[in-house]
Amino acid sequence: MPLYLLCLTFSRRNRTPKGGRSGEPIEHAALTGWETGAKGCTTTRSVMHALLSLLINIFRLIILPWLVFKRWRGIPKGMWVTLVADGSVRPIGPARRFWEAPDRSVDLHAVHRAAALASRDKRITGLFVELRGFQGGSASALALRNALFAWKAAGKSVVVHLPQGGGTRPLMAASAADRIVASPGSEIAPMGFAIEAPYVKGALAHLGLSAEVMAQGRYKTAGEFLVDDTMSAPQQEQVNRLLDVTWESLLRTLSEGRSVTSEQAKQWVDNGPWLASEAKELGIIDETLDMEDLLHELGTQEDIPPALPVARYLRHHKPLFRPLFRRPFIAVVQVQGTIVGDSPSPWLPVAIDEQIGEALTMARQDPHVKGVILFVDSRGGSASASERIFREVRKLGEQKPVVACLGDTAASGGYMVAAGAHAIVCEPTTITGSIGVVSARVIADQLLERVGIRMQTVKRGAHADMMTVSRGFEEGERASMERLMKKVYEQFVQAVAAGRGLDIEKVEALAQGRIWSGVDAAQHGLVDRLGGFEDALEEVRHRLGPGGERLEPVWVGPQQGPSWLGLLREKGMQMGGLGDLVTLSSLKQERVWAFCPWHIVDE
């Protein structure tokens, strides 16, 4: 499922660009925000940065023999680089201060970068992955799988250990390994995929509540769970196609990774789950060993082999001396979570348009930023907030190359944001499209009557109380809302047409709120190429021309972190729709939404 992240708040007046320390591993060289202000502030900061770097370099020069000796002894021959995947998967990690707790997420760019270094390092035997609690959708699983393939392409062995067994998506990722090992007694459960859609009309009626939903687009079904008892035909059509693509991707990864036919992979899935011992006999995994026994086996005789985490391995390869001045780089800006104009709570996992707009504006103004990767993992949200971010992306694109990289989901408002980029890259199983708008509200007239509450309204303005919960729309009010939604929908279609360079008629045919998989979106021209973050990085470098290949990506603000409400939202399909109601609560001040509530569960 999508990452469980929470936006941090950025001050608008007292932050300046803070670049990562050049020469350090990219996972430690991230921008966390910017300061704005007079030119003198930037000059002063540059001077202070140069002085600090000079002092650090002088100190390192004094202890240079010790640093060289430490680096020489730090990586003995036969070393394994280790990766613990016990959380979400990110394309690139933000900065972590020394006083902060380690981030459990997987930094995919760091894994790719370590593979490139290991390809020239004869001391490294391979990559050892401990795949514990994978959190992410099918697109994230494919991205992690590609990172493991990068190590195999570097001529190194890849071993994956499943200490707690593994489900569908962990096995998709692990299928790239040379060896898959599970703990004895654990379960191996490639169960396939399902879309569970809770329809709460009956539950609302029991409470004396009802809902009023209006949508632009035949496939814009985001609000139907409030007003219908069963899934509509358009919804069944699009979710079945999504499941077809994801199912085919699962069978392909298992059959290719385990060197079996698709039919054999299908039998594994349809007849599961399995105990680890059974999975070994079937060929789903290679061995059943505890972690300690596996480490001894990877070593020589009775010795456990030397191991080094990815981040520490990268630190061993950073330059000993810091450059005095900041180097040019490629900025990575994220749009993560529900898109809103303002967060109703600091605990909700949302993408606030003002914060993202500030990051894009400063990326445009900072001369050190040569290009931008816009990472989008959002099911949309406020139509107006999405449109404002789209405009900022377009404005940035007038000066610098911008490439959008889509995560597990970049649909509705999330896709609108990405459409402003010069190119869009996504995984085959990314959920995208959903070009349409919807408006929904809950009406409590029966509940109020049941408990003896009588609402009395005094107003000025014919439509002053049209959004009240005590009654439904009157005829004139409904006509006004339909007119507004039609205009917003037309703006959405026009924005996509302008951003993608397509005719209005073609976009209209692909719109109607229809959800597309990444592979189908590529066929219809809604995205430019299939791939992940490394492909998006390659695209930006290509657009920059000569010298672009030397520029490294740096994560810039706003940052987000874990949120228990984000977890609640992501688990909403298993909780009777409660999670989606949490998401919708962040949009309660918006009249029109560009939002897609659907996602796929696997176990």
Helices and strands as residue ranges (DSSP letters): E 6-7, G 26-28, H 39-62, H 64-74, E 79-85, E 89-90, E 106-107, H 108-118, E 124-131, H 138-153, E 157-162, H 168-174, E 179-182, E 187-188, H 201-206, E 210-216, H 224-227, H 233-258, H 262-270, E 274-275, H 276-282, E 287-288, H 291-298, E 307-309, H 310-315, E 329-336, E 338-340, E 350-352, H 353-365, E 369-378, E 380-382, H 383-397, E 402-411, H 413-419, E 423-426, E 431-433, E 437-443, H 445-450, H 475-500, H 504-510, E 515-517, H 518-523, E 529-530, H 533-544, G 548-550, E 553-555, E 560-561, H 564-570, G 572-575, H 578-585, E 593-595
